[in-house]
Amino acid sequence: MEGPLQTSIHMCHENAQWMSKLPEKLWDTPLFNLSLPGSHDTMTYCLDKNSAVSGNESKLVKFLNKCMPCIVRPIIMKWSITQVLTVTEQLEAGVRYLDFRIAHKASDPSMNLYFVHMVYTTVIVQDILWEVLKWLETHPQEVVILACRNFDGLTEKLHCHLITCIKQIFQCKLCPRNVVPTLRTMWQHGYQVIVSYEEDLEVLKHCELWPAIPYWWGNKTTTHALIQFLELMKRMGRPETFFVAGINLTENLRYILVHPFGSLKTMTLRSLPCLKIWVRKQYPGPQKECINIIAGVCIGNDDFVRDVIELNTKINPQLDCPSKGSGTKSISFSAF
């Protein structure tokens, strides 16, 4: 007998080509004025329980992990895993923003890059980029945003290596940052990938890289506090282009001590009903309090992706869209 997670995973395949099914009236709306589902810490489904603790973790965490690995390591894993679906399964479920936290292991003499969230992944970045490309080739009208972030341990040489890999793998599918990324324009030029890169100096060197996408991270342990934070950010006004509202709760040491048998998954599942209500109340568009990308955890556990996609039915294109044929324009970014 299937549980709710398995049932939800089967059902979410209907979202695999949701962009291609949007009505024509939305084809000229910039993607940063649409509602896009994202996954927070996309690659944590394959964290390596045997890897070293990442270089940017606190000295205390490293010390405790070294002294009491049998106790500390299971706790680290319970509070680090935010996703259970593979990257292909997330794309198939309808996720269009992938949160890639990239790092290089300090003790690794090779050029291999990994994903990281307290510990490193079992897979390397290059293999996942090929996996994303393979999926895109069978979904030619879908567009994916790759947010490359963190960069723990990356030298200038490693940045060069990573960017070269990105260019070689995606080639003409990469959308330059001087393009207004509407679906019509993306389809006409064969663009399917937008890469945001959290290193301004590297962005300046490569027209294929977009500036870092702002992420509204509440850093809250309760649903009420998180929603208050998101509403405050909305009142302050959305950025001009892409941005992310993260609906993920975040544990701290006190919370973990109070909930010794808990995990990030149980913490998240408890918050989903209230967050679901908040998501359904949102509106995409260019107006001050509109949303764009909404990133969640435990993709596949509820109707989160479908709810985010359906927000696009609220868009009024006559107010929100540029005129047809507006392919390449100058876009200003706060990063420059």
N, C-alpha and C positions, 0 to 999 in steps of 0.2 A: 504494500500500500504506500502511495506516494505522500510525502509530507508537503506542507505549504511551499517550502523553498523549491522543491523539484517541480511542483505544479507551476509556480511562477516563472521558473526558468523556461519551461516549455512554452508558456503563453507569450513570453516576451519576444519570441522570434518574429512576431508580427511587426515589431519595430525595426527590423533589420534594414529596411529601405525607406524609413519614414520621410527622409528629406525629399526623395524623388516623388513622394506621394502628396507633398504639400500643394495646395491650390496655386494656380498660376498667378493669382493676385499677390502672392508672397515672394515670387521669384526675384523681384527687384528690391526687396527689403534687405539691407545689409545684415549679415549674420550677427553682428553685434547688437542688432535690434530684434532678433528672434530669441525664442526661449530654447536653450540647448541643455540637455542632460549631461552631467559630467560625473566622473568618479574621483573621489578623494583618495590620494595615495594608491593609485591604480594598481601598482605591482606588488602589493603586500601579500597577495595570495601565494607567492612562492618565496617567502623569506626562508633563509637557510638557518635552521636551528643550531647548526654547528659552526656558524661563522663568528668572527670576532664582532664585538660591539663597535658601532661606527665611530669614526674619529671625532665627530662633533658632539658626542654625548658627554655628560658631565664626568668628572673624575670619580665622583662617588659611585655612579652607576658602574663604571669600569672596575672600580675597586671591589664592589660587592659581587659583581659577576665573576671576578677572578677568585675571590675568597670562598664564595658559596654558589658555584655554578648550578648545582643540582636544585637549589631553591630559587635563585634569581632568574635563571634562563627561562623556565616555564612561565614565570610572571611576565617577563619581557615579551615573550611570544603571544601571551593572551591579550596584552594591551597594545600590540603592534599591528596585528592583522586586521585590516579594515575592509578587505575584499575577499570573496571566495571564488568568484568567476575569473577565468583566464582573460587575457586581453581580447582575444577573439570572441569569447562569449560575451564580454561587456559590449563590444562593438555590435555584435549580433542582437544584443538586448536593446540597442538604441543609444548607447552612450556615445557622445561626440566630442567630449573634452577629456583628454587623458593626462593625469597628473603624474609626470615622470620626475621623481627625485633621484638624481644621478650622482654617483660617487665613484672614487677610485680607492681601492684598498691600499693603505699605507705600506703594507709589507709585500705587495704584489709588484714584481719587476716588469710584468707585461703591461700592454696598453689596454687590457680589458677593463671595461667600465660596467658597473653594476647599478641596480636600483637599491635604495636604502630607506629604511624606517627603523631606526635603532640598530638593526642588524642588516646585513646585505642579502641580496636575493641569490637564488641558485642559478639564475639565468643572467646572461650578459645583455647589455643594451642593444648591441648590434643585431642579435638574433630576434629580439622583440620588434625592432624596426622592420626587419624582413617579414615578420609575421603580420604586422599592420599593413605593409604593402600588399601581401598576398590577399588579405581580406578586401582591400580597396579595389584590387583588380577584378574581383567578382561583384563589386558594388560600385559601378562607375559614376553614379550620381550622388554618392554620399561624400560628405566633407568631414574631415577629422582635424581637431586642434590638438597639437602635441605641445604641452607646456613643460619645457625642459627647465628644471629648477635644482636648487640645493648646491650641486657641484662641489661637494665636499672632497677635497684632495685633488681637484683638477688643476693642473698647471696650464700654462699657455699652450704647451705642446699637446696636452690631452684635449684641450678645447678645440684646437685645430683638427685633431684626429676625429673627434665627435662630429664636428660640423662637416668634415669631408665625408664621413659615413652617411650623414643625413642627406647630403647632396647626391652622393652616388646611388643611394638606395631609392630615393623618391624622384630625383631628376626633374622632369618637366611637370610633375604633379605638385611641386612646391609653388604656392601662391606668393608672389612678391608683396612686400608691405606697402607699396604705393598703389595697390589695387583696392578699390572698394569691393569687398567680398560679398557680392550678392550671389544667389544660386545661379541666376542666368549667366552672369559673368564667369563664374567658376566653371559651369558646364561648357560654355562656349570655348574656353581656353584649355579645358582638360585639367584644371587645378582641383586637387582633392585634399591637400595638406597645408595647414597653416601651422608654422612652428614658432612659438614664442620662446624666447631665450633670455634667461635671467642673468645676463652679463652684458651690460650696455656697450662695452668696448668691442665685443665680438659682433653685436648687432650692427654697429656702425660699419663694419667691414663687409657685411654680406646683405644684399638686398632681399635675400630669401628668408631672412630671420626677422621676426616681429619682436617688439619690446616685450618685456615681462608683463603678463596679464595680472592686474591687481586682484588679490584674493581676500575677500572679507572673511577673515578667520576670527571667530568669536572667542576662542580659548575658554569656553565655559563648560561646566560640569552638569548644568541643568538645562532642560528644554526652555523653561521660562526665560532664563537669563540669555540664552542664545537668541531667542526670538526678539527680545528687547534690543540686543546688540544689532541685529539685522535691520530692525525697524529704524534704529538711530542712524545707521549707515544710509538707508534709503532717504531719510529726511535731509541728510547732508548732500545728497545728490549723486547720481550714478556717474561714472567716468564717461568720456566721449565715445570710447570704443569698447573693446572686449573687457569684461570683468566677471569675476566669479563670486557668487554668494555660497559660502560653505555651510551646509546644514549638518555638520558633524560636531558632536560633543567631544570634548577633550578632557582626559583624566589628568589628575595631578597626584603627587605623592600622598597627600592626605586622603584623597578619594580612594586610592588603591588600598591604603591601610584600613579604611573603614569598610571596604568591600573586598576582603581577602579572597573570596571565592568567585568574584565577578570577572568580567572580561569586557573588552571594548564592544564585542558583539552583543552581550546582554544589556550593556549600557545603551547601545544604539537601538535595539529592538524595543526597549521600553519607551523610547522617545518618539518612535515613528508615528503613532496616531496624531499627536499634536503637531508634529512637523508636516504631516500630510495635509492637515487643515491649512497651515500657513502657506504651503506651496500652492495649493489650489486657489488661494486668494490673490496670487501675484499676477502682474501684467507685464508682458514684454513690450519694448518700444524705446524711443529716445527720450521720453519725458523723465523728469527728475527722479521720480520714485519707482521707475520701471526696473525690471531685472533683465539679465541676459543669460549667463550660464549659472545653473544651480548644481553644485557638486554634492554627492551623498556617499555614504558608506554602505557596505553590505548590499550592493546592487543585486537584485534578484529576489530580495526578501519581501518586497511589496510592490505597489503600483507606482513607485516613485518616478521611473523613467516615463511611463505613459502619462502621468499627471503633468510632468514638465513639458512634454511634447504638446499636449492638448492646450496649454496656455497660448499657443500660437493662434488658436481660433479667436482669441480676443483682439487680435491686431487689426487696426484700421489702416490699410495700405495707403489710402488717399492722404492721410496725415503723416504717415511714418516713412514713406518710400521716396527715394530720389527718382528723377525721371528715367524712363527706359533708355538703355544704351549707355548709361553712366558707368563705364567700365573702369578706367584708370583716372584717378584724381589724386590730388595731394591730400594726405591724411596727417594731421598733426598729432603727436604723441607727447605726453608729459615727460617721457624718458629722454627726450632730446631737447 
